[in-house]
């Protein structure tokens, strides 16, 4: 087992505390709320057309008693049993006098699954960290699947397994990076080293560390590919833009986060591990693929969305705001989504969509929402709702843009297109932290249908950082 220096920061994480105070001060916006217990787990629903602006109250239904009847009456409703569930990664905050404070609690993971017409959840907490940025399934070196978590303050990558009804963790990597923040911010799984087995690729705060974790001979080896002081890595993606059959690593380094109106510069960079070039060096070739000037990206997606059998890079460029004399913010450059191919000039990404009126967007997810075997993108903005994007005949031109739901929002606004019922068509799962709800969207005859599957009592008591699929059998 690799031994690393540990983060010994105590008390409130400066970054989590600052973020929490900022969120608590925002009028009309809430952080995701506390866990599901008793009637808090609901199956309320609302059918809506794309672009529907109605804000109708949800109706709670007894899904266990009426599962068959509901499914017959409401196409797209959740089946009574699902083979796949969801992992929800949270930060949570102490409650005082019935209101959330800025003081963080233990990192929290909820494991959600559905059987017998009811959604059920199990909670896992880790007092070593105050946030789980992500959780996902990883097969252990022994072959049995476990849950991989990315913790912040302290920074830790852990692999969890359940035995005799109890979860326990093995720490794969923990480190104090030497800056102000210590966070394992994002990770992806893939064979980027060309070994024939997957590695874990991790991006961190705030020393710009990008690293791989590889298991061999009973130990985990951590290899740094890059380190840049005072730099945040927000996102990691893997893909093959150059079409050579090998996965590259894509990351989003930027200046540290700012919650004021100043510019924050950043890039998207590609790493090609040297092992792919037939050398033994433990380094990677680094190339800037998107130069964003005085703007930056916290979200990217790499994959083949337009159906040309080649991966593309989609970059969500955060907007830019200015303060008026009164101190109010105004958006002067809104969120843009830019598309890059293998040979695109780093300064010439094609703008495929603009989200007017918003300066932040942290989730972009791809899938097939209507079963036509063509992929779409769903963009989850901070304050302007959910948007469905469809490529046209010119994939580098402006894409079709349809409003899914204006009444959905949150600081992260975690979203995922995935096929939990395994019927060949993806459903959309969204944490609307503004409302403290986890929602499921399906499409029937071109119209979206919204169903609340998980509801919390105090919307600002928690914040959802990520949603990932998980085999239901692993978390039941």
N, C-alpha and C positions, 0 to 999 in steps of 0.2 A: 504494500500500500504506500502510495506516495505521501510523504510528510511535507507539509507546507506551513509557513508562518501563518498565524491566525489573526483575524481582526479582533482587537480587544476594545473597540469603541463601546462605551456604555451609554445608558440613557437614551434620549430621543435622537434618532438619525436626523441630521440637519436637513437632508433632502426630503425625507418623508414628512418631517414637521413643516417645512416651508410649503410643500405641495398641499398638505392637509389644510393649512391656514388659508392658502389661496382658494382652495375649493370651497371651504366653509364660508368664505366671503362672497362667493359668486351668487347673485340673486337668481332664483329659479333653477339652480343646478344642484344635484345631489350626488353624493358618492353612493355606491352600491351598499345595501344594507345587510343586516345580520341574518343569521342562518334560518333554515326552514324547520319549523317545528309545529306540529298540530295542523291547524288550518292555514298556516302560512304557506305550505306547499299547495299550490292551486293548479287548476286546469282551466282557468278562465280564457276566453277567446274573443277575437273580433275579426270578422271578415272585412277586407277593405280592398278597394281598387288601388292600383298604383297611382300615387299622387293624392290619395284621399287625405283631406285635412281635418276630418272629423276627430273629435276627442271624446269618444264614447266611453262610459264606465264599463269595466270588465265585469263579466258575469261568472261567478264561481259555480262550477258544476261538479257533481259526484261522478268522476270518470270511471271509478271502479264499478259502480252499479249500472252505469249507462254506457259502457265502452262500446258495445256492439251497436247500440242505437245511435250514439253520437257519430260513430264512423260512417254509418249509413246515411245520416242526415247531413253531415259536414265533410265533403271530400277534402282530403288533406289533413284531417285531424290525426293526432298522434295515435298509432296503433296501441292496443292494450299492452303488448310486450315488444321490447326492442332488444336486439342482440348487441347493440352498442350503447354506451353511455357517454357522459361528459366529465371532464376535469376542469374545475374552475379555480384559478389561482388568484389569491386575494392579498391585500393588506387590510388590516382592521384597526379600529381606533377605540380608545376607552370612552365609555359613556358616563357623563356626569349630569345629574338632574334631568335625565331623559334626553340629553343632547350629546352628540359626538364631540370629542375634543381633538386636539392635534397630536395627542400622545399615542404612539403606535403600540399595538399589542403583538403577540406572536404571529408569525406567518401562518396563513390559513389556506388549506386546500379542501374543497368540497368535491365529493365523488357522487355524481348524480346518475341514476339509472331508473328504468321504467319497467314494471312488471305488474300483472294483474290490474291494469288500468290506472295505476298510481305511480307518480314520480316519488322516488325516495332518495335520500342523501346521507352520506357519512362524512364526518369531518376529521381531518388530520391537521394538527398544529405543530409547529416547530419553534420552540422558545429561543433557539439559537439565532434566528433571524426575525426581522419584523415585516418581511414581504416575501411572498413567492411570486417571482415574475413569470414563471412558466412551470408547467408540469406536463409530462408526456410519458408514454409507455416506452420502456426499454427492456429488451431481453437481457437477462443477466448472463454473465460468462458461463453459468451452468445451464443456460437455455431457458429457464423459467422467466416469464415476464415480470417486471417490477415497475415502479413509478419513479421517474427521474424528476427531481425538483431543482430549481434555480433560486437560491436565496440571496437576499440583500441585507447588508448591515447586520450580521456579518455575511460576507460573500461565501457561499458554499454550494457545491454541486453534490447532491446526495441521491443514492439509489435506495428506495424503500421496498420492503417485502413484507408480506403478512404471513404470520404463522400463529396458529391457535387463536385466531381472531384478533391479533394485535399487530400493529405496524411497527417496524423498526427500520432504522436507516444505517447505511454504510456511507461514510463521507468519501467521495471520490477525489475531491479537490476543494481546498479552502485556502484563502490567501488574503492578507492585508496588502493592498497594492501600493501603499505609500502616499496616497493623496487624501482628499477630504472624504470621499465616498468609497465604499467597497461593495460592489454589487455584481452578481452574475445576471446580466440583463437579458440575454437571449441566447438560444442555442438551437441547432438543427442536427439531425442525424444523417450521415451519408458516408460513402466510401471515397473520401476526398484524397486519401493517400494511395489509392490503388492497391490495397492489400487484399481485396476480396471480402472484407468484413467492414461494417460501418464504424465510424468514429463519431465522437461528439465534438462539434465545433461551437465554441463559446465566445460571446462578445461581452465586455465588461465596462463598468464605470470605476474610476474616472481617470485611469492612466492609459486608456486606449488599448488595452490588451485584447488581442484576438489569439485564441489558442485551440489546439486540438487535444482531446483526451482519447487515448488508445489503450485497450486492454490486451495484455500479453503476459503469459507465464505467471498468472495470478496477481498481477499488479496493474495499476493504472498509471500510465505515463503522460504527463502534461508537457506539451511542447508549445512554446510561444512562437507565433508567427509574426507578431507585431506588438509594439508598445510605444505609445506617444503620450507624453505627460499632458495633464489637464484636458483630456479628450474623453467624450462619451461615445461609446458604441451602442447604438439604440437597437439595431436589428441585424440578424444574420440570415442569409438565404443561400441555398445551394442550387446550382443549375449548370447547364451546358450551353452557353450562348454561342461558342465557336464551333459546335457540332463535331468535336473530336471524340465524342463518346465518354469523356471524363468530366466529372463534376468540378466546377470552380466554386470558390467561396466569395460571397458578396457581403459587404458590411457598410454601415452608415456612420462613419466618424463625424463628429461635429464639436464645436465649442461647447462648454458646459451649458446646461439648460438655463434659460432666462425666463422669468415670469413677468418681466417688464416689457416695454414696447421696443426694445432695441433689437437690431439685427443679430442673427446667430448663424454664422457661416458653417458650411459643411460640404461633404462630398459623399459619393458612393464609390467604393474601391473594390477591386477584384484581387483575390489571392489565388495563385496557382502554386500549390505545394511543390517544392523542388523534387520530391520523390516521384512526381508525375513525369519529370524530365529525365528520369533514370540516374539521378545523383543521390548520394547518401547525405547531403546537407539537410539539416533540420531547419530550413528556412523556406520562404515562399517568395515568388515573384509578385510584387505589388504594383497594380496599375489603377490609375484614376479613370473610372468609366463614366462618371457624372460629376461635373464641376458646377456646384449650385451657387457660387458667388457668395452674396451676403445672406443667402437663405440655406436651409438645410432640410434633411429628410429624417423622420423617425420611423417611417414605414416604407418597405419595398416588397415587391413580389417578383419572383423569377419562375417562369413556366411558360408553356405553350398555350396561350389563350385564344389566339386567332386561328388555330388549326392548321398551321403551315408546317408542322412537324419540327419546328425549331423553337427553342426557348427564347423568350424576350425578358427584358428587365423593365419593370414598371416602378416608377419612383414617385412617391407622394411628397411634393415639395411644400413644406409648411409656408403659410402666408406671412406677410409682414404687416405690422400694425404701427400706428403712431398715436401719440397722446395729444389731445387738444389742450388749450390753455386751462380748461376746466378740469383736466385730468382724465377725461373719458377716453376710451380707446376707440379707434376706428380702423377698419381693415383697408389698407391702401394697396396691397397685393394679395389676392385671395389664394386659397389652396389650389395647386395645379397637380394633375397627374400626368407624368411624362413617360414616354415609351422610348426604349433604347434597344437597338439590335447590336450584333457583334461589332459592326463597323461604324456605329453612330459616333459622331464627334462628341466628346464629353460636354461641350457647351451648347449642343444643338439637339437636345432631346425633343421629340415631337410631343406637343401638348395634346392629349386626347380628351381631356375633360377639365373643367374649372368648376369649383364649388364656390359660388359667389356668397359673400357675406361671412365666410369662415376663414380663420387663420390656422386651424389645427385639424389634423386627421391622423389617426394612429393605427387604423386597421384597414387593410385591403385584402379581400379573400376571393378566391376563384372557384368556380364550379358550374354545374349545369342545373339551373333552377327549374327548367320546364321540360326536361326529358327529350330535347331535340338533338342531343349528342353534340351540341355546340356549347362552349364555355362562355360564361359571363364573369364580370367582376362586380363585387359589391363593395362600395366605399362607405365607410362609417365615419362621418364627420363629427366634430365636437358639438356643434350647436345647430347644424342645418339638416340633420336627419340622415337617413339611409338612402343610398342611391344605387341603382342598377345600371351598369354600363355594358353596352354591347358593341363589339367591333363591326364596322361596315365593310364595304368592298375594299376600301383603303384603310388598312389597320393603323397606318401612321397619321391618318386624318382625325377629324373630330368624331368621337364615338357617340352612339345613341345614349341618351341619359334620361332615366325615368326615376321619379321620386317614389321610393317604397313606403317610407313612413317619416313624416316630419316630426311626429311625437316620439322621437327616440334620440337619446344623446347621453353623453358622459365624457369625462376627461380622456379616458382611454377608448371607451365605446367598443369594448372587445367583441369581435364578431368572427363567425366561422361558418363556411359552407362545407357541409359534410353529409354523408348518407347513412344516418343512424339506422334506418329501417331496411337498408340494403335493397331498395327497389329499383336502383339504377338512376334515380334522380336525387339531387342534393336538396337538403333543407338548409335554411339559414337560421343560425342560433346567435342571438344578440343579447349582451348584457347592457340594458338601458339603465345606467347608474343614476340617471336623473330621476327615475321612477322606482329604483330598487327592484327591478324585475329582470328575469331571464326569459326571453321570448323566442318562440319558434315560428318561422315564416315558411309557408309553402305556396306554390303557384298552381292555380287551376283555371284553365281557359283564359290565360293571360292576366289573371287577377291574383294579387297576393292576399294571403290570409294570415292573420296574426293570432297566436295563441300564447298566453302566459303560462309557463310551465314551472316557474319557481319564483316566489315572491317573498321579500324580506320586510321586516317590520319597521326598521329605521333606515331609510335610504342612505343616509350619509355616514353610517357606522362602518362601512367597508367600501373598498374600491376593487373592481375586477381588472386584473392585468392581462389575463389570457384565458382562452377556452380551447380545449383539445379533446379529441375523441378517445375513448377507452373501451375495450371489450367489457361488456356488462359483467361477464363471469369473473372478471378480475376484481371488481369492486363490490360485488354483492356480499 
